[in-house]
Amino acid sequence: MKDNTTPTISILVADDHTLLAESLELYLRADGDFSTERAETLDRALAKIEEHGAFDVVLLDLDMPGMGGLQGLEKAISANAGGRVVLFSGQARQDVALRAIEMGAAGFIPKTLSPKSLATAVRFVAAGEIYFQSNMGRSKQADAQAEVQLSQRELQVLRGICEGATNKDIAHDLQLTEVTVKMYVRSVCTKLKANNRTQAAIIALSSGMV
């Protein structure tokens, strides 16, 4: 799937909504950083993976024919060993998305994202991170406030992390230096007792902090 001269991120768009999938393929290819394939069912997606080898990122529609809920996700993760698989759907409860993470998924990317934001999210996932949006539908415990005191600036940085922003993006948005943002990320992780930014995002989202 990789081009020997131009670095690309290989993407499999596994979605049965033809118009959406085709539009997404066209946008990602035009971007220049992505090579794409498409599948309309889970069986076809698994066949594509077997044919081409592991993709850097598989965008997997939770409601696609053959999925059977998270059982299909488990099959895709197993087949795409060495790559990432992320849920790609119109909506999903936070508890479902967190369960998917526990199974090995790289998060949840909503179809409501703009093409530009979606491309950013895919890059984030391809880099080894887990993607969540802070406004995802919450579980029953989402109203519970975490017993952690964060400063306003720390909360701003944490929101950026939960939205999949890089330190550079957060620094630009908050008009800070990257060094300062890294300092805030370390502080947030320490206060949340998180080992890394991904774990911090999961803690924040599951507790309703952001």
C-alpha positions as CSV (number, residue, x, y, z in Angstrom):
1,M,0.0,0.0,0.0
2,K,2.9,2.3,0.5
3,D,4.4,4.5,-2.2
4,N,8.2,4.3,-2.3
5,T,8.7,7.9,-3.2
6,T,5.8,9.7,-1.5
7,P,4.9,8.9,2.1
8,T,1.2,8.0,2.4
9,I,-1.2,6.8,5.0
10,S,-3.1,3.8,3.8
11,I,-6.8,3.9,4.6
12,L,-9.6,1.4,4.2
13,V,-13.0,3.1,4.3
14,A,-15.4,0.3,5.4
15,D,-18.9,1.8,5.0
16,D,-22.0,0.9,3.2
17,H,-23.1,4.5,2.6
18,T,-21.8,4.8,-1.0
19,L,-22.0,8.5,-1.4
20,L,-20.3,9.3,1.9
21,A,-17.6,6.7,1.3
22,E,-16.9,7.9,-2.3
23,S,-16.8,11.5,-1.2
24,L,-14.4,10.7,1.6
25,E,-12.2,8.7,-0.7
26,L,-12.0,11.6,-3.2
27,Y,-11.1,14.1,-0.4
28,L,-8.4,12.0,1.2
29,R,-6.8,11.1,-2.2
30,A,-6.8,14.8,-3.2
31,D,-5.0,15.6,0.1
32,G,-1.9,13.8,-1.1
33,D,-1.1,12.1,2.2
34,F,-3.4,9.2,1.8
35,S,-4.0,6.1,-0.3
36,T,-7.5,4.6,0.0
37,E,-9.5,1.5,-0.6
38,R,-13.2,1.0,0.1
39,A,-15.5,-1.8,1.2
40,E,-19.3,-2.0,1.7
41,T,-19.5,-5.0,4.1
42,L,-17.4,-6.5,6.8
43,D,-16.6,-9.6,4.7
44,R,-15.5,-7.3,1.9
45,A,-13.3,-5.3,4.3
46,L,-11.7,-8.4,5.6
47,A,-11.0,-9.6,2.1
48,K,-9.4,-6.2,1.2
49,I,-7.1,-6.5,4.3
50,E,-6.2,-10.0,3.2
51,E,-5.5,-8.9,-0.3
52,H,-3.5,-5.7,0.4
53,G,-2.1,-6.4,3.9
54,A,-2.7,-4.4,7.0
55,F,-3.9,-0.8,6.4
56,D,-2.5,2.0,8.5
57,V,-6.1,3.0,9.5
58,V,-9.4,1.2,8.9
59,L,-12.4,3.4,9.3
60,L,-15.1,0.9,10.3
61,D,-18.8,1.7,10.2
62,L,-20.3,0.1,13.4
63,D,-23.7,-0.5,11.5
64,M,-22.3,-1.8,8.3
65,P,-23.7,-5.2,7.0
66,G,-22.0,-8.1,8.7
67,M,-20.7,-6.2,11.7
68,G,-22.9,-7.7,14.4
69,G,-21.9,-4.8,16.7
70,L,-18.6,-5.1,18.4
71,Q,-18.1,-8.7,17.2
72,G,-17.3,-7.3,13.8
73,L,-14.8,-4.8,15.3
74,E,-13.0,-7.7,17.0
75,K,-12.6,-9.5,13.6
76,A,-11.3,-6.4,11.9
77,I,-8.8,-5.7,14.6
78,S,-7.5,-9.3,14.4
79,A,-7.3,-9.2,10.6
80,N,-5.6,-5.7,10.5
81,A,-2.8,-6.6,12.9
82,G,-0.1,-4.1,12.7
83,G,-2.5,-1.3,11.7
84,R,-5.2,0.7,13.5
85,V,-9.0,0.2,13.4
86,V,-11.3,3.0,14.5
87,L,-15.1,3.1,14.7
88,F,-16.5,5.4,12.1
89,S,-20.2,6.1,12.6
90,G,-22.9,8.7,12.9
91,Q,-23.3,8.2,16.6
92,A,-22.1,6.0,19.4
93,R,-22.6,6.0,23.2
94,Q,-19.5,6.8,25.1
95,D,-19.6,3.5,27.0
96,V,-19.7,1.6,23.6
97,A,-16.7,3.6,22.4
98,L,-14.7,3.0,25.6
99,R,-15.5,-0.7,25.3
100,A,-14.2,-0.6,21.8
101,I,-11.0,0.9,23.1
102,E,-10.6,-1.9,25.6
103,M,-10.9,-4.3,22.7
104,G,-8.1,-2.6,20.9
105,A,-9.8,0.0,18.7
106,A,-8.2,3.4,18.1
107,G,-11.2,5.3,19.2
108,F,-14.3,6.8,17.5
109,I,-14.4,9.2,14.6
110,P,-17.9,10.6,13.9
111,K,-19.2,11.0,10.4
112,T,-20.3,14.5,11.3
113,L,-16.7,15.8,11.2
114,S,-15.7,18.1,8.3
115,P,-13.4,16.5,5.7
116,K,-10.5,18.5,6.9
117,S,-11.1,17.6,10.6
118,L,-11.5,14.0,9.6
119,A,-8.2,13.9,7.8
120,T,-6.6,15.4,10.9
121,A,-8.2,12.7,13.1
122,V,-7.0,10.0,10.7
123,R,-3.4,11.3,11.0
124,F,-3.8,11.4,14.7
125,V,-4.8,7.8,14.8
126,A,-2.1,6.7,12.3
127,A,0.5,8.3,14.6
128,G,-0.6,5.9,17.4
129,E,-3.0,8.0,19.3
130,I,-6.6,7.3,20.3
131,Y,-9.3,9.7,19.0
132,F,-12.3,10.9,20.9
133,Q,-14.5,14.0,20.6
134,S,-15.4,15.6,23.9
135,N,-19.1,16.0,22.9
136,M,-19.7,12.4,22.3
137,G,-22.9,11.0,23.7
138,R,-22.3,10.2,27.3
139,S,-23.0,7.2,29.5
140,K,-25.0,7.3,32.7
141,Q,-22.1,8.3,34.8
142,A,-21.1,11.1,32.6
143,D,-22.6,13.8,34.9
144,A,-20.4,12.8,37.7
145,Q,-17.7,15.4,38.2
146,A,-14.1,14.1,38.7
147,E,-12.6,14.9,42.1
148,V,-9.7,16.6,40.5
149,Q,-9.0,20.3,40.5
150,L,-7.6,21.6,37.2
151,S,-6.9,25.2,36.4
152,Q,-8.7,26.9,33.5
153,R,-5.6,26.5,31.3
154,E,-5.2,22.9,32.2
155,L,-8.9,22.3,31.2
156,Q,-8.3,24.1,27.9
157,V,-5.3,21.8,27.2
158,L,-7.3,18.7,28.3
159,R,-10.2,19.7,25.9
160,G,-7.6,19.9,23.1
161,I,-6.3,16.5,23.9
162,C,-9.8,15.0,23.9
163,E,-10.5,16.5,20.5
164,G,-7.4,14.9,19.1
165,A,-5.3,18.1,18.8
166,T,-1.5,17.9,18.8
167,N,0.6,20.0,21.1
168,K,1.4,22.2,18.2
169,D,-2.4,22.7,17.4
170,I,-3.1,23.4,21.1
171,A,-0.3,25.9,21.3
172,H,-1.6,27.7,18.3
173,D,-5.2,27.8,19.5
174,L,-4.2,29.0,23.0
175,Q,-1.4,31.2,21.8
176,L,1.2,29.4,23.9
177,T,4.5,27.8,23.1
178,E,4.7,24.1,22.5
179,V,7.0,23.8,25.6
180,T,4.4,25.4,27.7
181,V,1.7,23.1,26.4
182,K,3.9,20.0,27.1
183,M,4.2,21.3,30.7
184,Y,0.4,21.5,31.0
185,V,0.0,18.1,29.5
186,R,2.4,16.6,32.1
187,S,0.5,18.4,34.9
188,V,-2.8,17.2,33.7
189,C,-1.6,13.6,33.4
190,T,-0.1,13.8,36.9
191,K,-3.4,15.1,38.4
192,L,-5.5,12.5,36.6
193,K,-3.0,9.8,37.5
194,A,-2.8,9.0,33.8
195,N,0.3,7.4,32.2
196,N,-0.1,9.3,28.9
197,R,-2.3,11.8,27.1
198,T,-4.5,9.1,25.7
199,Q,-5.3,7.7,29.1
200,A,-5.9,11.3,30.3
201,A,-8.5,11.7,27.5
202,I,-10.3,8.5,28.4
203,I,-10.4,9.4,32.1
204,A,-11.7,12.9,31.3
205,L,-14.4,11.7,28.8
206,S,-15.6,8.8,31.0
207,S,-16.0,11.1,34.0
208,G,-17.6,14.0,32.2
209,M,-14.9,16.5,33.0
210,V,-15.0,18.0,29.5
